[in-house]
Amino acid sequence: ELPFEMRWIVEEEQAATDQKLQAFMAGLAPRQQEIIHLKFFQGLSYDEIEQAMHIRRQSVHNLLREALTAL
């Protein structure tokens, strides 16, 4: 178990990272935000994203690549 000070530092760093990620995500187009959320926060596969977003598999790959490049 980490000492209190170390836990506090880790929590503060995580909060700062979360804020940065939210700011970067806000700068993405809505579809890019959606695909990042589906892939990394919900853990969906490419096939599941294809069905959820009603787009072709190649479009899933392209959109995800564009979103990650923008981040």
Buried (B, 14 or more C-beta within 10 A) or exposed (E): EEEEEEEEEEEEEEEEEEEEEEEEBEEBEEBBBBBBEBBEEEEBEBEBBBEBBEBEEEBBEEBBEBBBEEE
